[in-house]
């Protein structure tokens, strides 16, 4: 088997199909600190900057969104979760901030991520998508 002529570096972007793009923009910008990068109104796409990556919001009633079928809901989701590496990771401050915004807070624990094992807080966005806020690793990841 041949190796690919490239190596993955990091997540470039994720795309969420959403029912209420304005509410989702407010959540990802006001609560999680993303910024608006680009709008493509003609296809129903809003791109938000999240550090080195983008979170794309696609209106389910827009040109792109209609291609994906039914809207996400209790019967099915677009994905399991997205994970944002955050810094600093002060759990008490994070939880207080989320509570102040009425965010549904999920489980906290130590989980493995791209940099190794470390603190992790789950939450739900306004449309029920699971989001993980990931802190720094407890110890450097062993070299491969």
N, C-alpha and C positions, 0 to 999 in steps of 0.2 A: 504494500500500500504506500502510495506517495504522500509525503507531507504537503500541506498547503503551502503556496508561495507567499504566505503572510502569517502574522501572529496577531491574535486579538489583543488590543491594548486596554480598553475600558468600554463601558456602555456609552454610545454616542447619543442615543435618544430612545425614548419609549413613546408609544402612541396610545392614548386612552380615548375610546369612544365614549362620549358623555351626553347626557340629556340636557343639562343646564350649564352651558359654557361660561356664563357670567359668574354663577355661583362657584364653579370649579376654579375659575381664574382668581376670584377673591380668596378662596381657601389656599391655593398653592402660592399666591403672592403674599397675602396678608398674614397667613398663619405660618407657612413654611419658608418664606423669604425669597421665593423665586421672583424673577422680573420678566416682563414681556419682552420678547426678542423680536417677534415677527408675526404679522397677521396676513393671512391669505383668505380674505372674506369670500372670494368667488368659489372656493372649495370647502369653506367651513372649517378652517384650520387656524388655531392659535398656538404659537410656539413660545414656551416659557424657558428661560435660562435657569438652570440648576447647577451652579458651579461650572464644570467643564462639559456638562451634558445638557440636553434639552428634554423637556416634557411637553409633548405635543398633545393638545386637546382637540379632538375632532367632534364637531357637532353631529349627532346621529341623524339630524334632519338635513344636513348639508350634502354636497355632492360626494365627498369621500365617505361620510358616515352612512349613507344609504347603501353603499356597497357591502357593508359588514353585516347586514341583516338586523335582527331584533336588538333593541337596546339592552345593555347589561342590567341585571336586576337580581331578585332573589333566586330565580331559576338558573342563572348562569352569570359568570363574570368574564371580563376581558382578560384577566390574568390572575395569578395567585397574589402577588404583591410586588411593589417596587421598593427598592431600598436606597435611601439617601444617606451617604456618609456625612455626618455633621461634626462640627468643631466649634466651640468646645462641647463636650458632652457632660452636662450637669443635669442629672435626671430630675432633681427637684425643680429646677428652673424650667426644664422642658415640660414637665407635667403641669406646673402652674400656668405656663403660657398656653398649653393646649386646653386646659380647663377654662381659662379666661375666654377662650374662643368657642367654648361649647363643643369641643371635639370629643368624639367617642374614643376613649383610650383603651388599648388592648394590653396584652401581656408584656411584661418586662423580663429580660433574662440575658444570659450570656450566650451569644450565638456566633457561629463561624461565618466570616465574610471574606471579601477579597484580600484584606490585610491580616486576617487571622481571627482568633477568638476574642470577643469583646462585648461590651454592653450594647443592648438593643432594646428599643421601645417600639411596640406596634401601636398603630392608631388607624382609624378609618377616615377617609375623605368623605365629603358630603354625599357621594353617590355609592358609598359602601366599598370602595377599593381599599385594600389593605396597604398601608405604607409603613415601612420600617425605617426608623431613624437609628443609624449605626454609629457608635462611638469608636474611638481608637482601639487598636488591639491591646490585650493585656500584656502580650509579649510579642516580639518580632516573629513574623512567620518564618518557619524553617526554610532554608534554601532548598530548591528542588534538586 
